[in-house]
Amino acid sequence: MCKETKTLVERSKDWLNQAERDLRQADASLRDELYEWACFAAQQAAEKAVKALIQKLGGEAWGHSVAALMDALPEDVRPLDLREKALELDQAYIPSRYPNVHPVGFPGSLYTKKMAEKLIGYAREIINYCQKTISQAKRADRSAC
């Protein structure tokens, strides 16, 4: 019999489901030409996917920086090839929503279709990585019991 030693409720599936919905919102915002919201939703999707992975591995995730969350992953599952993409996604966390972050203009006038497409692609890569790694962790959990 396998005994649970975790004290936190394991909700990686919930985090991952919300990450997928956030990615759908990013796609919808892109279609609606709300590029700043597409970028923000892409950042949120990636953040929640990494939080899902951290929780699946038994950790507790805090903060909103996708890159910092990735840095907190155990070294053997840390996706170094995605770190620069995470850093770019992090640039959309606040500036995509607040005019006073920019010297002139408002977020809706400063984000482009090309930027949104790029960040949505990055978020999709990070979500795919997290899904794959979570799936492997689930197999490892079953074999340990």
VOLUMVEX-648700 format. One record per residue: residue number from 0; residue in one letter; chain; x, y, z of N, C-alpha, C, O in turn. Coordinates in pm, whole numbers. Example, Ala and Ser with C-alpha at 12.3 -4.5 7.8 and 13.67 -1.06 7.14 Angstrom:
% residues 2
[0, "A", "A", [1319, -569, 780], [1230, -450, 780], [1320, -330, 780], [1424, -332, 846]]
[1, "S", "A", [1285, -225, 708], [1367, -106, 714], [1290, 3, 787], [1341, 114, 804]]
This chain:
% residues 145
[0, "M", "A", [85, -117, 0], [0, 0, 0], [89, 124, 0], [194, 126, 65]]
[1, "C", "A", [47, 226, -74], [123, 349, -85], [65, 452, 11], [-54, 481, 8]]
[2, "K", "A", [149, 507, 95], [104, 605, 193], [136, 746, 145], [250, 775, 106]]
[3, "E", "A", [36, 834, 147], [55, 974, 107], [131, 1047, 216], [97, 1039, 334]]
[4, "T", "A", [235, 1120, 176], [310, 1198, 272], [293, 1347, 251], [345, 1427, 329]]
[5, "K", "A", [223, 1386, 148], [203, 1528, 119], [103, 1588, 217], [3, 1525, 252]]
[6, "T", "A", [130, 1710, 259], [37, 1779, 348], [-55, 1871, 270], [-163, 1905, 319]]
[7, "L", "A", [-18, 1911, 150], [-101, 1997, 67], [-194, 1912, -19], [-162, 1799, -55]]
[8, "V", "A", [-309, 1967, -50], [-399, 1901, -144], [-335, 1916, -283], [-299, 2026, -324]]
[9, "E", "A", [-322, 1807, -354], [-256, 1808, -484], [-359, 1847, -590], [-451, 1771, -618]]
[10, "R", "A", [-341, 1965, -649], [-439, 2017, -745], [-376, 2050, -879], [-419, 2143, -947]]
[11, "S", "A", [-275, 1976, -918], [-208, 2006, -1044], [-303, 1999, -1163], [-290, 2076, -1258]]
[12, "K", "A", [-399, 1908, -1157], [-495, 1897, -1268], [-577, 2025, -1282], [-603, 2071, -1393]]
[13, "D", "A", [-617, 2082, -1169], [-694, 2208, -1172], [-609, 2322, -1231], [-658, 2399, -1313]]
[14, "W", "A", [-484, 2331, -1189], [-395, 2435, -1242], [-376, 2417, -1393], [-378, 2514, -1468]]
[15, "L", "A", [-358, 2294, -1435], [-337, 2267, -1577], [-463, 2294, -1659], [-456, 2349, -1768]]
[16, "N", "A", [-579, 2256, -1606], [-705, 2286, -1676], [-722, 2436, -1693], [-764, 2481, -1800]]
[17, "Q", "A", [-691, 2514, -1589], [-705, 2659, -1602], [-602, 2716, -1699], [-631, 2812, -1771]]
[18, "A", "A", [-483, 2660, -1701], [-381, 2703, -1797], [-432, 2685, -1939], [-413, 2772, -2024]]
[19, "E", "A", [-496, 2573, -1966], [-550, 2547, -2099], [-662, 2645, -2134], [-672, 2688, -2248]]
[20, "R", "A", [-746, 2679, -2037], [-851, 2778, -2061], [-792, 2917, -2085], [-841, 2992, -2170]]
[21, "D", "A", [-688, 2951, -2010], [-622, 3080, -2032], [-562, 3086, -2172], [-565, 3191, -2237]]
[22, "L", "A", [-509, 2975, -2219], [-455, 2972, -2355], [-568, 2990, -2458], [-550, 3058, -2559]]
[23, "R", "A", [-681, 2929, -2432], [-798, 2951, -2520], [-838, 3098, -2520], [-875, 3152, -2624]]
[24, "Q", "A", [-832, 3162, -2403], [-864, 3304, -2394], [-763, 3386, -2474], [-799, 3484, -2540]]
[25, "A", "A", [-637, 3348, -2469], [-535, 3417, -2547], [-566, 3406, -2697], [-557, 3505, -2769]]
[26, "D", "A", [-604, 3287, -2742], [-640, 3268, -2883], [-762, 3353, -2921], [-766, 3413, -3028]]
[27, "A", "A", [-862, 3357, -2832], [-983, 3436, -2858], [-950, 3585, -2864], [-1001, 3657, -2949]]
[28, "S", "A", [-865, 3631, -2773], [-825, 3773, -2773], [-747, 3806, -2900], [-761, 3915, -2955]]
[29, "L", "A", [-665, 3714, -2945], [-592, 3734, -3070], [-690, 3750, -3186], [-677, 3842, -3267]]
[30, "R", "A", [-788, 3662, -3193], [-890, 3672, -3299], [-966, 3804, -3293], [-1003, 3861, -3396]]
[31, "D", "A", [-989, 3852, -3171], [-1063, 3978, -3153], [-974, 4102, -3161], [-1020, 4213, -3137]]
[32, "E", "A", [-848, 4082, -3194], [-749, 4190, -3207], [-727, 4265, -3076], [-694, 4384, -3077]]
[33, "L", "A", [-745, 4198, -2966], [-713, 4252, -2833], [-576, 4196, -2795], [-564, 4110, -2707]]
[34, "Y", "A", [-476, 4247, -2861], [-343, 4187, -2854], [-281, 4196, -2715], [-210, 4104, -2673]]
[35, "E", "A", [-306, 4304, -2644], [-252, 4315, -2508], [-310, 4206, -2418], [-239, 4149, -2335]]
[36, "W", "A", [-440, 4178, -2434], [-503, 4073, -2355], [-457, 3935, -2399], [-445, 3844, -2317]]
[37, "A", "A", [-432, 3918, -2526], [-377, 3791, -2574], [-242, 3764, -2510], [-213, 3651, -2469]]
[38, "C", "A", [-159, 3867, -2500], [-27, 3853, -2439], [-38, 3822, -2290], [31, 3735, -2239]]
[39, "F", "A", [-127, 3895, -2221], [-145, 3871, -2079], [-198, 3730, -2053], [-149, 3660, -1964]]
[40, "A", "A", [-297, 3688, -2130], [-354, 3554, -2111], [-250, 3446, -2141], [-250, 3341, -2077]]
[41, "A", "A", [-162, 3470, -2237], [-55, 3375, -2267], [40, 3363, -2147], [80, 3253, -2109]]
[42, "Q", "A", [74, 3477, -2087], [160, 3475, -1968], [92, 3397, -1856], [155, 3315, -1790]]
[43, "Q", "A", [-37, 3422, -1835], [-112, 3353, -1731], [-118, 3202, -1756], [-106, 3123, -1663]]
[44, "A", "A", [-136, 3165, -1879], [-142, 3023, -1914], [-11, 2953, -1880], [-11, 2845, -1820]]
[45, "A", "A", [99, 3015, -1918], [230, 2956, -1889], [255, 2949, -1739], [303, 2849, -1687]]
[46, "E", "A", [222, 3057, -1670], [241, 3061, -1523], [166, 2946, -1456], [222, 2877, -1371]]
[47, "K", "A", [41, 2927, -1493], [-41, 2824, -1429], [6, 2683, -1465], [-4, 2592, -1383]]
[48, "A", "A", [57, 2665, -1585], [110, 2534, -1623], [233, 2498, -1540], [247, 2385, -1494]]
[49, "V", "A", [321, 2595, -1521], [441, 2568, -1440], [401, 2544, -1294], [459, 2459, -1227]]
[50, "K", "A", [302, 2618, -1246], [253, 2595, -1109], [194, 2454, -1097], [210, 2389, -993]]
[51, "A", "A", [128, 2407, -1201], [75, 2270, -1200], [189, 2169, -1186], [180, 2075, -1108]]
[52, "L", "A", [295, 2190, -1261], [409, 2099, -1256], [474, 2102, -1118], [506, 1998, -1061]]
[53, "I", "A", [494, 2221, -1065], [555, 2232, -932], [471, 2156, -830], [524, 2083, -746]]
[54, "Q", "A", [339, 2175, -837], [253, 2107, -740], [255, 1956, -760], [257, 1881, -663]]
[55, "K", "A", [255, 1911, -885], [260, 1767, -911], [386, 1705, -853], [385, 1589, -810]]
[56, "L", "A", [494, 1783, -851], [621, 1733, -798], [631, 1749, -646], [734, 1720, -587]]
[57, "G", "A", [521, 1795, -584], [519, 1804, -439], [555, 1939, -382], [565, 1955, -261]]
[58, "G", "A", [576, 2037, -469], [614, 2170, -422], [495, 2262, -408], [381, 2227, -439]]
[59, "E", "A", [524, 2381, -360], [423, 2485, -347], [474, 2606, -424], [583, 2655, -397]]
[60, "A", "A", [396, 2655, -518], [440, 2763, -606], [382, 2897, -563], [262, 2909, -536]]
[61, "W", "A", [467, 2996, -557], [426, 3133, -525], [487, 3228, -625], [597, 3205, -674]]
[62, "G", "A", [416, 3333, -656], [467, 3435, -746], [406, 3423, -884], [329, 3333, -913]]
[63, "H", "A", [444, 3519, -968], [383, 3527, -1102], [484, 3522, -1215], [445, 3521, -1332]]
[64, "S", "A", [611, 3520, -1185], [714, 3515, -1289], [729, 3372, -1339], [765, 3282, -1264]]
[65, "V", "A", [702, 3354, -1468], [716, 3221, -1528], [862, 3175, -1518], [888, 3059, -1486]]
[66, "A", "A", [955, 3265, -1545], [1097, 3229, -1538], [1137, 3190, -1396], [1208, 3091, -1377]]
[67, "A", "A", [1094, 3266, -1297], [1128, 3234, -1158], [1066, 3102, -1114], [1129, 3024, -1042]]
[68, "L", "A", [944, 3076, -1159], [882, 2948, -1127], [960, 2833, -1191], [980, 2730, -1128]]
[69, "M", "A", [1003, 2852, -1314], [1084, 2748, -1379], [1217, 2728, -1305], [1264, 2615, -1290]]
[70, "D", "A", [1275, 2838, -1260], [1401, 2828, -1186], [1384, 2750, -1056], [1480, 2691, -1006]]
[71, "A", "A", [1263, 2749, -1002], [1235, 2677, -878], [1215, 2527, -899], [1212, 2451, -802]]
[72, "L", "A", [1201, 2484, -1023], [1184, 2342, -1051], [1311, 2265, -1018], [1421, 2320, -1027]]
[73, "P", "A", [1297, 2139, -980], [1417, 2057, -960], [1501, 2055, -1089], [1448, 2057, -1200]]
[74, "E", "A", [1630, 2053, -1071], [1721, 2063, -1185], [1695, 1960, -1294], [1711, 1990, -1412]]
[75, "D", "A", [1655, 1839, -1256], [1637, 1733, -1356], [1512, 1752, -1443], [1496, 1683, -1543]]
[76, "V", "A", [1424, 1845, -1407], [1307, 1873, -1491], [1300, 2019, -1534], [1203, 2061, -1597]]
[77, "R", "A", [1402, 2096, -1502], [1403, 2239, -1538], [1430, 2253, -1688], [1535, 2211, -1736]]
[78, "P", "A", [1337, 2311, -1764], [1354, 2323, -1910], [1436, 2447, -1948], [1379, 2553, -1977]]
[79, "L", "A", [1565, 2434, -1950], [1653, 2548, -1976], [1627, 2610, -2114], [1645, 2731, -2132]]
[80, "D", "A", [1586, 2528, -2209], [1559, 2578, -2344], [1435, 2667, -2352], [1415, 2737, -2451]]
[81, "L", "A", [1353, 2665, -2248], [1232, 2748, -2247], [1247, 2873, -2160], [1154, 2955, -2153]]
[82, "R", "A", [1358, 2890, -2095], [1373, 3000, -1999], [1364, 3137, -2066], [1296, 3226, -2014]]
[83, "E", "A", [1430, 3156, -2179], [1422, 3287, -2246], [1280, 3318, -2291], [1238, 3433, -2289]]
[84, "K", "A", [1207, 3217, -2331], [1067, 3236, -2368], [984, 3275, -2246], [895, 3359, -2254]]
[85, "A", "A", [1015, 3215, -2133], [948, 3250, -2008], [976, 3396, -1971], [887, 3468, -1926]]
[86, "L", "A", [1100, 3439, -1991], [1134, 3579, -1962], [1056, 3675, -2050], [1012, 3781, -2004]]
[87, "E", "A", [1037, 3639, -2176], [957, 3724, -2265], [811, 3727, -2222], [747, 3832, -2225]]
[88, "L", "A", [758, 3613, -2181], [620, 3610, -2132], [605, 3698, -2008], [505, 3767, -1992]]
[89, "D", "A", [705, 3695, -1921], [700, 3777, -1799], [687, 3926, -1830], [632, 4002, -1750]]
[90, "Q", "A", [737, 3967, -1946], [729, 4110, -1984], [585, 4153, -2011], [558, 4273, -2020]]
[91, "A", "A", [493, 4058, -2023], [353, 4092, -2049], [269, 4094, -1922], [151, 4128, -1928]]
[92, "Y", "A", [326, 4058, -1808], [246, 4044, -1687], [184, 4177, -1641], [64, 4182, -1615]]
[93, "I", "A", [260, 4282, -1632], [206, 4412, -1590], [189, 4508, -1707], [83, 4570, -1719]]
[94, "P", "A", [288, 4524, -1793], [275, 4624, -1900], [158, 4605, -1996], [112, 4701, -2058]]
[95, "S", "A", [109, 4483, -2008], [-4, 4458, -2099], [-135, 4513, -2044], [-236, 4516, -2115]]
[96, "R", "A", [-134, 4557, -1919], [-259, 4600, -1856], [-262, 4744, -1807], [-370, 4800, -1786]]
[97, "Y", "A", [-147, 4805, -1788], [-145, 4936, -1721], [-78, 5043, -1807], [39, 5029, -1843]]
[98, "P", "A", [-151, 5151, -1841], [-94, 5258, -1922], [26, 5328, -1856], [119, 5369, -1925]]
[99, "N", "A", [24, 5340, -1724], [131, 5416, -1657], [265, 5344, -1656], [364, 5399, -1607]]
[100, "V", "A", [271, 5224, -1708], [398, 5153, -1721], [475, 5204, -1843], [597, 5190, -1851]]
[101, "H", "A", [404, 5263, -1936], [462, 5307, -2063], [478, 5459, -2064], [397, 5531, -2006]]
[102, "P", "A", [582, 5509, -2130], [602, 5655, -2136], [490, 5727, -2211], [455, 5840, -2178]]
[103, "V", "A", [435, 5662, -2313], [322, 5718, -2389], [232, 5604, -2433], [276, 5489, -2440]]
[104, "G", "A", [108, 5636, -2462], [15, 5537, -2515], [-44, 5448, -2406], [-17, 5466, -2287]]
[105, "F", "A", [-123, 5354, -2450], [-188, 5259, -2361], [-163, 5120, -2417], [-133, 5105, -2535]]
[106, "P", "A", [-174, 5018, -2333], [-139, 4883, -2380], [-206, 4842, -2510], [-143, 4777, -2594]]
[107, "G", "A", [-332, 4878, -2528], [-402, 4838, -2650], [-342, 4896, -2777], [-364, 4843, -2885]]
[108, "S", "A", [-266, 5004, -2764], [-202, 5065, -2882], [-57, 5021, -2899], [7, 5056, -2998]]
[109, "L", "A", [-5, 4946, -2803], [137, 4912, -2805], [167, 4765, -2831], [280, 4731, -2865]]
[110, "Y", "A", [69, 4679, -2817], [89, 4536, -2844], [38, 4504, -2984], [-65, 4557, -3028]]
[111, "T", "A", [110, 4418, -3054], [79, 4387, -3193], [37, 4241, -3211], [56, 4158, -3122]]
[112, "K", "A", [-19, 4213, -3326], [-56, 4077, -3360], [66, 3985, -3357], [60, 3874, -3305]]
[113, "K", "A", [176, 4033, -3413], [299, 3952, -3416], [347, 3920, -3274], [387, 3807, -3247]]
[114, "M", "A", [342, 4018, -3185], [382, 3994, -3046], [291, 3891, -2981], [337, 3799, -2913]]
[115, "A", "A", [161, 3906, -3002], [64, 3813, -2942], [84, 3672, -2994], [82, 3576, -2917]]
[116, "E", "A", [103, 3658, -3124], [124, 3524, -3181], [250, 3459, -3123], [250, 3340, -3092]]
[117, "K", "A", [354, 3538, -3108], [479, 3485, -3054], [461, 3438, -2909], [504, 3329, -2874]]
[118, "L", "A", [397, 3521, -2826], [381, 3484, -2685], [284, 3367, -2668], [303, 3283, -2579]]
[119, "I", "A", [182, 3360, -2750], [91, 3246, -2744], [167, 3118, -2782], [146, 3013, -2720]]
[120, "G", "A", [252, 3126, -2881], [334, 3010, -2918], [426, 2967, -2804], [440, 2847, -2778]]
[121, "Y", "A", [487, 3063, -2736], [573, 3032, -2622], [493, 2965, -2510], [537, 2865, -2452]]
[122, "A", "A", [375, 3021, -2481], [292, 2963, -2376], [253, 2820, -2412], [253, 2731, -2327]]
[123, "R", "A", [220, 2798, -2537], [182, 2663, -2582], [299, 2566, -2562], [278, 2453, -2519]]
[124, "E", "A", [420, 2609, -2594], [537, 2522, -2573], [555, 2487, -2426], [583, 2373, -2391]]
[125, "I", "A", [539, 2587, -2339], [556, 2564, -2195], [447, 2472, -2143], [474, 2383, -2063]]
[126, "I", "A", [324, 2493, -2186], [214, 2406, -2143], [240, 2263, -2189], [222, 2169, -2112]]
[127, "N", "A", [281, 2246, -2314], [310, 2111, -2365], [419, 2044, -2284], [410, 1925, -2252]]
[128, "Y", "A", [523, 2119, -2251], [632, 2064, -2169], [578, 2020, -2033], [607, 1909, -1986]]
[129, "C", "A", [500, 2106, -1970], [447, 2075, -1836], [353, 1955, -1841], [358, 1869, -1753]]
[130, "Q", "A", [267, 1948, -1943], [177, 1833, -1957], [257, 1703, -1970], [226, 1604, -1905]]
[131, "K", "A", [359, 1705, -2054], [441, 1586, -2076], [512, 1545, -1946], [517, 1426, -1913]]
[132, "T", "A", [566, 1642, -1876], [640, 1612, -1753], [546, 1564, -1643], [581, 1475, -1565]]
[133, "I", "A", [428, 1624, -1635], [329, 1578, -1537], [285, 1435, -1568], [270, 1354, -1477]]
[134, "S", "A", [266, 1406, -1694], [227, 1271, -1735], [334, 1170, -1694], [303, 1061, -1646]]
[135, "Q", "A", [460, 1205, -1714], [569, 1116, -1673], [573, 1100, -1522], [601, 992, -1470]]
[136, "A", "A", [546, 1209, -1450], [544, 1203, -1303], [430, 1114, -1255], [445, 1043, -1155]]
[137, "K", "A", [317, 1116, -1324], [202, 1031, -1286], [240, 884, -1302], [206, 801, -1217]]
[138, "R", "A", [310, 851, -1411], [354, 712, -1430], [451, 670, -1321], [446, 557, -1273]]
[139, "A", "A", [539, 761, -1283], [637, 732, -1178], [565, 712, -1043], [603, 624, -965]]
[140, "D", "A", [460, 793, -1017], [383, 779, -894], [319, 641, -887], [323, 576, -783]]
[141, "R", "A", [259, 596, -998], [192, 466, -999], [292, 353, -979], [263, 256, -910]]
[142, "S", "A", [409, 366, -1038], [505, 259, -1024], [564, 255, -884], [611, 150, -841]]
[143, "A", "A", [563, 367, -813], [616, 369, -676], [519, 303, -578], [559, 263, -469]]
[144, "C", "A", [394, 291, -616], [295, 232, -524], [292, 86, -550], [216, 13, -485]]
